[in-house]
């Protein structure tokens, strides 16, 4: 279900046991996956703003509490004074909202204004789960490992999502992990 004809997409890297986070951080460091994330969430254009991302507060804090470069960040939190606490009130590239529906609507309006085709949901666990019903596409990096003591997990995919593209298995020398990129479409 796109909002105002803007596609809603999710992007995450998950382990075999669906782990996406441990101690408010990624459970691995795979540079190729980080490049893949950056490439997909920044649409090619001449403007300085090249993408819109929606995330929960913990995801935002796991990235150093700074908006991602060349992207506008919508941060969802129940903390009413969060924007003030974080010094985000005057920032044009960060918006603090208190529910997913408001974040999706404002992000879709802004995407239409900026002529961006997609808004990206980038985590965490609760935001991914809540956004599934309005998500059109999911980009998952399947990391071939199990994470013990993980504390954030990607939801089970509903049956209406089908694999439409899949990369070959890729080996990351640094982490010694194998992974592949898989695209699911509703």
ROSE-4610 file (N, C-alpha, C; in Angstrom, 1 decimal, always signed):
// ROSE-4610
residu = [X/X/X/X/X/X/X/X/X/X/X/X/X/X/X/X/X/X/X/X/X/X/X/X/X/X/X/X/X/X/X/X/X/X/X/X/X/X/X/X/X/X/X/X/X/X/X/X/X/X/X/X/X/X/X/X/X/X/X/X/X/X/X/X/X/X/X/X/X/X/X/X/X/X/X/X/X/X/X/X/X/X/X/X/X/X/X/X/X/X/X/X/X/X/X/X/X/X/X/X/X/X/X/X/X/X/X/X/X/X/X/X/X/X/X/X/X/X/X/X/X/X/X/X/X/X/X/X/X/X/X/X/X/X/X/X/X/X/X/X/X/X/X/X/X/X/X/X/X/X/X/X/X/X/X/X/X/X/X/X/X/X/X/X/X/X/X/X/X/X/X/X/X/X/X/X/X/X/X/X/X/X/X/X/X/X/X/X/X/X/X/X/X/X/X/X/X/X/X/X/X/X/X/X/X/X/X/X/X/X/X/X/X/X/X/X/X/X/X/X/X/X/X/X/X/X/X/X/X/X/X/X/X/X/X/X/X/X/X/X/X/X/X/X/X/X/X/X/X/X/X/X/X/X/X/X/X/X/X/X/X/X/X/X/X/X/X/X/X/X/X/X/X/X/X/X/X/X/X/X/X/X/X/X/X/X/X/X/X/X/X/X/X/X/X/X/X/X/X/X/X/X/X/X/X/X/X/X/X/X/X/X/X/X/X/X/X/X/X/X/X/X/X/X/X/X/X/X/X/X/X/X/X/X/X/X/X/X/X/X/X/X/X/X/X/X/X/X/X/X/X/X/X/X/X/X/X/X/X/X/X/X/X/X/X/X/X/X/X/X/X/X/X/X/X/X/X/X/X/X/X/X/X/X/X/X/X/X/X/X/X/X/X/X/X/X/X/X/X/X/X/X/X/X/X/X/X/X/X/X/X/X/X/X/X/X/X/X/X/X/X/X/X/X/X/X/X/X/X/X/X/X/X/X/X/X/X/X/X/X/X/X/X/X/X/X/X/X/X/X/X/X/X/X/X/X/X/X/X/X/X/X/X/X/X/X/X/X/X/X/X/X/X/X/X/X/X/X/X/X/X/X/X/X/X/X/X/X/X/X/X/X/X/X/X/X/X/X/X/X/X/X/X/X/X/X/X/X/X/X/X/X/X/X/X/X/X/X/X/X/X/X/X/X/X/X/X/X/X/X/X/X/X/X/X/X/X/X/X/X/X/X/X/X/X/X/X/X/X/X/X/X/X/X/X/X/X/X]
num = [1/1/1/2/2/2/3/3/3/4/4/4/5/5/5/6/6/6/7/7/7/8/8/8/9/9/9/10/10/10/11/11/11/12/12/12/13/13/13/14/14/14/15/15/15/16/16/16/17/17/17/18/18/18/19/19/19/20/20/20/21/21/21/22/22/22/23/23/23/24/24/24/25/25/25/26/26/26/27/27/27/28/28/28/29/29/29/30/30/30/31/31/31/32/32/32/33/33/33/34/34/34/35/35/35/36/36/36/37/37/37/38/38/38/39/39/39/40/40/40/41/41/41/42/42/42/43/43/43/44/44/44/45/45/45/46/46/46/47/47/47/48/48/48/49/49/49/50/50/50/51/51/51/52/52/52/53/53/53/54/54/54/55/55/55/56/56/56/57/57/57/58/58/58/59/59/59/60/60/60/61/61/61/62/62/62/63/63/63/64/64/64/65/65/65/66/66/66/67/67/67/68/68/68/69/69/69/70/70/70/71/71/71/72/72/72/73/73/73/74/74/74/75/75/75/76/76/76/77/77/77/78/78/78/79/79/79/80/80/80/81/81/81/82/82/82/83/83/83/84/84/84/85/85/85/86/86/86/87/87/87/88/88/88/89/89/89/90/90/90/91/91/91/92/92/92/93/93/93/94/94/94/95/95/95/96/96/96/97/97/97/98/98/98/99/99/99/100/100/100/101/101/101/102/102/102/103/103/103/104/104/104/105/105/105/106/106/106/107/107/107/108/108/108/109/109/109/110/110/110/111/111/111/112/112/112/113/113/113/114/114/114/115/115/115/116/116/116/117/117/117/118/118/118/119/119/119/120/120/120/121/121/121/122/122/122/123/123/123/124/124/124/125/125/125/126/126/126/127/127/127/128/128/128/129/129/129/130/130/130/131/131/131/132/132/132/133/133/133/134/134/134/135/135/135/136/136/136/137/137/137/138/138/138/139/139/139/140/140/140/141/141/141/142/142/142/143/143/143/144/144/144/145/145/145/146/146/146/147/147/147/148/148/148/149/149/149/150/150/150/151/151/151/152/152/152/153/153/153/154/154/154/155/155/155/156/156/156/157/157/157/158/158/158/159/159/159/160/160/160/161/161/161/162/162/162/163/163/163/164/164/164/165/165/165/166/166/166/167/167/167/168/168/168/169/169/169/170/170/170/171/171/171/172/172/172/173/173/173/174/174/174/175/175/175/176/176/176/177/177/177/178/178/178/179/179/179/180/180/180/181/181/181/182/182/182/183/183/183/184/184/184/185/185/185/186/186/186]
x = [+0.9/+0.0/+0.9/+1.0/+1.8/+1.0/+1.7/+1.0/+1.2/+0.1/+0.2/+1.1/+1.0/+1.8/+3.3/+3.7/+5.1/+5.2/+6.2/+6.5/+7.1/+6.6/+7.1/+8.0/+9.3/+10.2/+10.9/+11.2/+12.0/+13.3/+14.3/+15.7/+16.3/+16.9/+17.5/+18.5/+19.4/+20.2/+19.8/+19.6/+19.1/+19.9/+20.1/+20.8/+19.8/+20.3/+19.4/+18.3/+18.6/+17.6/+16.9/+16.9/+16.2/+16.7/+17.9/+18.4/+18.8/+18.5/+18.9/+19.7/+19.8/+20.5/+20.9/+21.9/+22.4/+23.1/+22.6/+23.1/+23.0/+21.9/+21.6/+22.7/+23.2/+24.1/+23.9/+24.5/+24.4/+25.3/+24.9/+25.6/+26.9/+27.1/+28.3/+28.7/+29.8/+30.2/+30.6/+29.7/+29.9/+29.9/+31.1/+31.1/+30.3/+30.2/+29.5/+28.0/+27.5/+26.1/+25.8/+26.7/+26.5/+26.5/+27.3/+27.3/+26.0/+25.5/+24.2/+23.1/+23.1/+22.1/+22.2/+23.4/+23.5/+23.0/+23.4/+23.0/+21.5/+20.8/+19.4/+18.6/+19.1/+18.4/+18.7/+19.6/+19.9/+19.6/+18.5/+18.1/+19.0/+19.4/+20.3/+19.5/+20.0/+19.4/+20.5/+20.2/+21.2/+21.0/+19.9/+19.6/+20.5/+20.6/+21.4/+20.7/+19.3/+18.6/+18.3/+18.7/+18.5/+17.7/+17.2/+16.4/+15.7/+14.7/+13.9/+13.9/+14.3/+14.3/+13.4/+12.7/+11.9/+12.5/+12.7/+13.3/+12.8/+12.9/+12.6/+13.8/+13.5/+14.5/+15.8/+15.6/+16.8/+17.7/+17.1/+17.9/+18.6/+17.9/+18.5/+19.8/+19.6/+20.7/+21.8/+21.5/+22.5/+23.4/+22.9/+23.7/+24.3/+24.5/+25.2/+24.3/+23.0/+22.0/+22.2/+22.6/+22.7/+22.0/+21.3/+20.6/+21.6/+21.2/+22.1/+22.4/+23.6/+24.0/+23.1/+22.7/+21.9/+20.5/+20.1/+18.7/+18.0/+16.7/+15.9/+15.4/+15.7/+15.3/+14.0/+13.1/+11.9/+12.1/+12.2/+12.4/+11.1/+10.8/+9.6/+9.9/+9.3/+9.5/+8.3/+8.1/+7.0/+7.4/+8.7/+9.2/+8.9/+8.0/+7.5/+8.5/+9.5/+10.6/+11.8/+11.8/+12.9/+13.6/+12.9/+13.5/+14.3/+13.7/+14.4/+15.6/+15.5/+16.6/+17.8/+17.5/+18.6/+19.0/+18.4/+18.8/+18.4/+17.2/+16.7/+15.7/+15.2/+14.1/+14.4/+15.6/+15.9/+16.4/+16.6/+17.2/+16.2/+16.6/+15.7/+15.7/+16.8/+16.9/+16.5/+15.9/+15.4/+14.1/+13.1/+11.8/+11.5/+11.0/+10.6/+9.1/+8.6/+7.1/+6.9/+5.6/+5.3/+4.5/+4.2/+3.6/+3.9/+3.9/+4.3/+3.4/+2.1/+1.2/+1.5/+1.8/+2.2/+3.5/+4.5/+5.8/+5.6/+4.8/+4.6/+3.9/+2.9/+2.2/+3.1/+3.8/+4.7/+5.8/+6.4/+7.5/+7.0/+5.8/+5.2/+4.9/+4.4/+4.2/+5.5/+6.5/+7.8/+8.5/+8.3/+8.9/+8.2/+6.9/+6.2/+6.8/+6.9/+7.4/+8.9/+9.7/+11.1/+11.2/+10.1/+10.1/+10.9/+10.8/+11.4/+10.4/+10.7/+9.8/+9.5/+10.5/+10.4/+10.8/+10.1/+10.5/+10.9/+12.0/+12.6/+12.4/+11.9/+11.7/+13.0/+13.8/+15.1/+15.3/+14.2/+14.3/+13.7/+13.7/+14.1/+12.9/+13.0/+12.1/+10.6/+10.2/+8.8/+8.4/+9.2/+8.8/+8.7/+9.6/+9.5/+8.1/+7.8/+6.5/+5.3/+5.3/+4.1/+4.0/+5.1/+5.0/+4.8/+4.8/+4.6/+3.3/+2.3/+1.0/+0.9/+1.8/+1.8/+3.1/+3.9/+5.1/+4.9/+5.5/+5.4/+6.5/+7.7/+8.9/+9.8/+10.6/+11.5/+12.8/+13.9/+15.3/+16.0/+16.2/+16.9/+18.2/+19.2/+20.5/+20.4/+20.5/+20.5/+21.9/+22.2/+23.6/+23.6/+24.5/+24.5/+25.2/+24.5/+25.0/+23.9/+24.0/+23.1/+23.7/+22.9/+23.4/+22.8/+23.7/+23.3/+23.1/+22.1/+21.9/+21.5/+21.0/+20.5/+19.3/+19.0/+17.8/+16.9/+17.1/+16.2/+16.1/+14.8/+14.6/+13.7/+13.9/+13.0/+11.8/+10.6/+9.4/+9.4/+8.5/+8.3/+7.6/+8.0/+7.3/+5.9/+5.0/+3.6/+3.7/+2.8/+2.8/+2.7/+2.2/+2.0/+3.3/+4.4/+5.7/+6.4/+6.8/+7.5/+8.9/+9.8/+11.1/+11.1/+11.6/+11.6/+13.0/+14.0/+15.4/+16.3/+17.4/+18.3/+19.7/+20.7/+22.1/+22.7/+23.9/+24.7/+25.1/+25.5/+26.1/+27.4/+27.7/+28.9/+29.6/+30.9/+31.8/+32.5/+32.3/+33.0/+34.3/+35.4/+36.7/+36.9/+36.6/+36.9/+36.1/+34.8/+34.0/+33.9/+34.4/+34.3/+32.9/+32.0/+30.5/+30.1/+29.2/+28.6/+27.2/+26.8/+25.5/+25.0/+23.7/+23.2/+22.0/+21.8/+20.8/+19.5/+18.4/+17.1/+16.1/+15.4/+14.3/+13.0/+12.0/+10.7/+9.7/+8.7/+7.7/+6.3/+5.4/+4.0/+3.2]
y = [-1.2/+0.0/+1.2/+1.8/+3.1/+4.2/+5.2/+6.3/+7.5/+8.0/+9.1/+8.7/+7.5/+6.9/+6.8/+7.0/+6.8/+5.4/+4.7/+3.4/+3.4/+2.5/+2.3/+1.0/+1.1/+0.0/-0.2/-1.4/-1.7/-2.2/-1.9/-2.4/-2.8/-4.1/-4.6/-5.7/-5.9/-7.1/-8.0/-9.3/-10.2/-11.5/-12.1/-13.4/-14.5/-15.7/-16.9/-16.9/-16.5/-16.5/-15.1/-14.4/-13.1/-12.0/-12.1/-11.0/-9.8/-8.6/-7.4/-6.5/-6.8/-6.0/-6.7/-6.2/-6.7/-5.5/-5.2/-4.1/-2.8/-2.5/-1.3/-1.1/-2.1/-2.0/-3.2/-3.1/-4.2/-5.3/-6.6/-7.7/-8.0/-7.3/-7.6/-6.3/-6.3/-5.1/-5.7/-5.4/-5.9/-4.7/-4.1/-2.9/-3.0/-4.1/-4.2/-4.0/-4.5/-4.3/-2.9/-2.2/-0.8/+0.0/-0.3/+0.4/+0.1/-1.1/-1.5/-0.6/-0.5/+0.3/+1.8/+2.3/+3.7/+3.9/+3.0/+3.1/+3.1/+2.2/+2.0/+3.2/+3.7/+4.7/+6.2/+6.3/+7.6/+7.5/+8.1/+8.1/+9.0/+8.6/+9.5/+10.7/+11.9/+13.2/+14.2/+15.4/+16.5/+17.3/+17.0/+17.8/+17.3/+18.0/+17.6/+16.5/+16.6/+15.5/+14.4/+13.2/+12.1/+11.0/+11.1/+10.0/+10.4/+9.6/+9.8/+8.4/+8.5/+7.3/+7.5/+6.4/+6.4/+5.4/+5.8/+4.9/+5.2/+4.2/+4.4/+5.2/+5.6/+6.4/+5.6/+4.3/+3.5/+3.3/+3.1/+3.0/+4.3/+5.5/+6.8/+6.9/+6.5/+6.6/+5.7/+4.5/+3.6/+4.1/+5.1/+5.7/+7.0/+7.2/+8.4/+9.5/+9.3/+10.4/+11.6/+11.2/+12.2/+11.7/+12.6/+12.2/+11.7/+10.8/+10.2/+11.3/+11.3/+12.3/+12.2/+13.3/+13.4/+12.7/+12.5/+11.9/+12.7/+12.7/+13.3/+12.2/+12.3/+11.3/+11.7/+10.7/+10.8/+9.9/+10.4/+9.6/+9.5/+8.2/+8.0/+7.7/+8.4/+8.2/+8.6/+8.0/+8.4/+9.6/+9.9/+11.0/+12.3/+13.0/+14.3/+15.4/+15.4/+16.4/+16.0/+14.9/+14.3/+15.2/+15.9/+16.8/+17.9/+18.4/+19.5/+18.9/+17.7/+17.1/+16.9/+16.4/+16.1/+17.3/+18.4/+19.6/+19.5/+18.8/+18.6/+19.6/+20.5/+21.3/+22.2/+22.7/+23.6/+22.9/+21.6/+20.8/+20.6/+20.8/+20.6/+19.1/+18.4/+17.0/+16.0/+16.4/+15.5/+16.0/+15.1/+15.3/+14.3/+14.7/+13.8/+13.8/+12.5/+12.3/+11.2/+11.1/+10.2/+9.0/+8.8/+7.6/+7.3/+6.1/+5.7/+6.3/+6.3/+6.9/+8.3/+9.2/+10.6/+10.6/+9.8/+9.8/+9.3/+8.3/+7.9/+8.9/+9.6/+10.6/+11.8/+12.3/+13.5/+13.1/+11.9/+11.4/+11.3/+10.8/+10.6/+12.0/+12.9/+14.3/+14.9/+14.8/+15.3/+14.6/+13.3/+12.6/+13.1/+13.3/+13.8/+15.2/+16.0/+17.4/+17.3/+16.4/+16.3/+15.3/+14.8/+13.9/+12.6/+12.1/+10.8/+9.8/+8.6/+7.5/+6.6/+6.6/+5.7/+6.3/+5.9/+6.2/+4.9/+5.0/+3.8/+3.7/+2.5/+2.2/+1.4/+1.9/+1.3/+0.7/+0.6/+0.0/+0.8/+0.2/-1.1/-2.1/-3.1/-4.2/-3.7/-2.8/-2.4/-1.6/-0.8/+0.0/-0.9/-1.8/-2.8/-3.5/-4.0/-4.8/-3.9/-2.7/-1.8/-1.4/-1.3/-0.8/-1.9/-3.1/-4.2/-4.1/-3.7/-3.7/-2.6/-1.6/-0.6/-0.7/-1.7/-1.9/-2.5/-2.0/-2.5/-3.5/-3.1/-3.9/-4.0/-5.1/-5.3/-5.7/-5.1/-5.4/-6.0/-7.3/-7.9/-8.4/-8.2/-8.9/-10.1/-11.3/-12.5/-12.8/-12.7/-13.0/-14.4/-15.2/-16.7/-16.9/-16.6/-16.8/-16.8/-17.4/-17.2/-16.3/-15.4/-14.5/-14.9/-15.2/-15.5/-14.2/-14.2/-13.1/-11.8/-12.0/-10.8/-10.2/-8.9/-8.4/-7.6/-7.6/-7.1/-8.0/-8.3/-9.3/-8.7/-9.2/-8.8/-9.7/-9.1/-9.9/-11.0/-12.0/-13.0/-12.3/-12.6/-12.0/-12.6/-11.7/-12.2/-13.0/-13.9/-14.7/-13.9/-12.7/-11.9/-11.4/-11.5/-11.0/-12.2/-11.9/-13.0/-12.5/-13.4/-13.1/-12.7/-11.5/-11.1/-10.9/-10.9/-10.8/-11.3/-11.9/-12.5/-12.5/-12.0/-12.0/-13.4/-13.6/-14.8/-14.6/-15.7/-15.7/-14.9/-13.9/-13.1/-13.4/-13.4/-13.7/-12.4/-12.0/-10.8/-11.3/-10.9/-11.3/-10.9/-9.6/-9.1/-9.8/-10.0/-10.6/-12.1/-12.6/-14.0/-14.5/-13.6/-14.0/-14.1/-15.0/-15.0/-14.4/-13.7/-13.1/-13.0/-12.6/-12.4/-11.3/-10.6/-9.5/-10.2/-10.0/-10.5/-9.4/-9.3/-8.3/-9.1/-8.6/-9.2/-8.1/-8.5/-7.5/-8.1/-7.2/-7.6/-7.8]
z = [+0.0/+0.0/+0.0/-1.1/-1.1/-0.6/+0.0/+0.5/-0.4/-0.9/-1.9/-3.1/-3.6/-4.7/-4.4/-3.1/-2.7/-2.2/-2.6/-2.2/-0.8/+0.1/+1.4/+1.4/+1.7/+1.7/+3.0/+3.4/+4.6/+4.1/+4.9/+4.7/+6.0/+6.0/+7.2/+6.9/+7.8/+7.7/+8.8/+8.5/+9.5/+9.5/+10.7/+10.9/+10.6/+10.6/+10.4/+11.4/+12.6/+13.7/+13.8/+12.7/+12.5/+13.3/+14.0/+14.8/+13.9/+14.4/+13.7/+14.7/+16.0/+16.9/+18.2/+18.7/+20.0/+20.8/+21.9/+22.7/+22.0/+21.3/+20.5/+19.4/+18.8/+17.7/+16.8/+15.6/+14.6/+15.2/+15.0/+15.5/+14.7/+13.6/+12.7/+12.1/+11.4/+10.6/+9.2/+8.2/+6.9/+6.0/+5.6/+4.8/+3.5/+2.8/+1.6/+1.9/+3.0/+3.4/+3.7/+4.4/+4.7/+3.4/+2.4/+1.1/+0.4/+0.5/-0.1/+0.5/+1.8/+2.6/+2.1/+2.0/+1.6/+0.1/-0.7/-2.1/-2.3/-1.6/-1.8/-1.1/+0.0/+0.7/+0.3/-0.7/-1.3/-2.7/-3.1/-4.5/-5.3/-6.5/-7.3/-7.7/-7.4/-7.8/-7.7/-8.2/-8.1/-6.8/-6.1/-4.9/-3.7/-2.7/-1.5/-0.8/-0.7/+0.0/-1.0/-0.7/-1.7/-1.1/+0.1/+0.6/+1.9/+2.2/+3.5/+4.2/+5.5/+6.3/+7.6/+8.0/+9.2/+10.2/+11.4/+12.4/+13.8/+14.7/+16.1/+16.8/+18.0/+18.8/+19.0/+19.3/+19.6/+18.4/+17.3/+16.0/+15.8/+16.0/+15.8/+16.7/+18.0/+19.0/+18.6/+18.0/+17.7/+16.6/+15.8/+14.8/+15.2/+16.5/+17.1/+17.3/+17.2/+17.4/+16.4/+15.2/+14.1/+12.9/+12.2/+11.0/+9.9/+9.1/+8.1/+7.0/+6.5/+5.5/+4.2/+3.7/+2.4/+2.5/+3.7/+3.9/+5.0/+4.9/+6.0/+6.9/+8.2/+9.2/+9.9/+10.0/+10.8/+11.9/+13.2/+14.3/+15.2/+15.5/+16.3/+17.7/+18.6/+20.0/+20.8/+22.0/+22.8/+23.8/+23.8/+24.6/+24.0/+24.7/+24.1/+24.0/+24.8/+24.7/+24.0/+23.3/+22.6/+21.7/+20.8/+19.8/+20.5/+21.6/+22.4/+23.1/+23.7/+24.4/+23.4/+22.2/+21.3/+20.4/+20.6/+19.8/+18.3/+18.1/+16.7/+16.3/+17.1/+16.8/+15.6/+15.5/+14.3/+13.1/+13.2/+12.1/+11.0/+9.8/+8.6/+8.2/+8.6/+8.1/+9.2/+10.2/+11.3/+11.8/+11.9/+12.4/+13.4/+14.6/+15.7/+15.7/+15.6/+15.7/+16.7/+17.1/+18.2/+17.8/+16.5/+16.0/+14.6/+14.2/+12.9/+11.8/+12.0/+11.0/+10.6/+11.6/+11.4/+10.6/+11.0/+10.4/+8.9/+8.6/+7.2/+6.4/+7.0/+6.2/+5.9/+6.9/+6.7/+5.7/+5.9/+5.0/+3.6/+3.4/+2.0/+1.4/+2.2/+1.7/+1.2/+2.1/+1.7/+0.5/+0.4/-0.7/-2.0/-2.0/-3.2/-3.6/-2.6/-2.8/-3.4/-2.9/-3.4/-4.6/-5.0/-6.2/-5.9/-4.7/-4.3/-4.4/-4.9/-5.2/-4.0/-3.0/-1.9/-0.6/+0.5/+1.8/+2.5/+3.2/+3.8/+5.3/+5.7/+7.1/+7.5/+8.4/+8.7/+10.1/+10.9/+12.2/+13.3/+14.4/+14.8/+14.8/+15.6/+15.7/+15.6/+16.6/+16.7/+15.4/+14.9/+13.8/+12.5/+12.4/+11.3/+11.4/+12.6/+12.7/+12.4/+13.0/+12.8/+11.3/+10.6/+9.2/+8.2/+8.6/+7.6/+6.8/+7.5/+6.8/+5.6/+5.7/+4.6/+3.8/+4.0/+3.2/+1.9/+0.8/-0.5/-0.9/-0.4/-0.7/+0.5/+0.6/+1.7/+1.1/+1.5/+1.1/+2.3/+2.3/+3.4/+3.0/+3.9/+3.7/+4.7/+4.1/+4.9/+5.3/+6.5/+7.0/+7.6/+7.0/+7.3/+8.7/+9.7/+11.1/+12.1/+13.2/+14.3/+15.4/+15.9/+16.9/+18.3/+19.2/+20.5/+21.3/+22.2/+23.1/+22.3/+21.1/+20.4/+21.1/+21.0/+21.7/+20.8/+19.4/+18.5/+17.3/+16.9/+15.8/+14.7/+13.5/+12.4/+12.4/+12.1/+12.2/+11.1/+11.3/+10.3/+9.1/+7.9/+6.7/+6.5/+6.3/+5.9/+4.5/+4.3/+3.1/+1.8/+1.8/+0.6/+0.0/+0.8/+0.3/-0.4/-1.6/-2.4/-2.9/-3.0/-3.4/-4.9/-5.3/-6.7/-7.2/-6.3/-6.7/-5.6/-6.0/-5.0/-5.5/-4.8/-5.2/-5.0/-5.5/-5.2/-3.7/-3.1/-1.8/-1.9/-1.0/-0.9/+0.3/+0.3/+1.5/+1.9/+3.1/+3.6/+4.3/+3.8/+4.3/+5.8/+6.1/+7.4/+8.5/+8.3/+9.3/+9.2/+8.1/+7.7/+7.6/+7.4/+7.2/+5.8/+5.5/+4.1/+4.2/+3.1/+3.1/+1.7/+1.6/+0.2/+0.4/-0.7/-0.7/-1.4/-0.7/-1.2/-1.2/-2.3/-2.5/-2.4/-1.6/-1.5/-1.9/-2.6/-3.1/-2.7/-2.3/-1.9/-3.2]
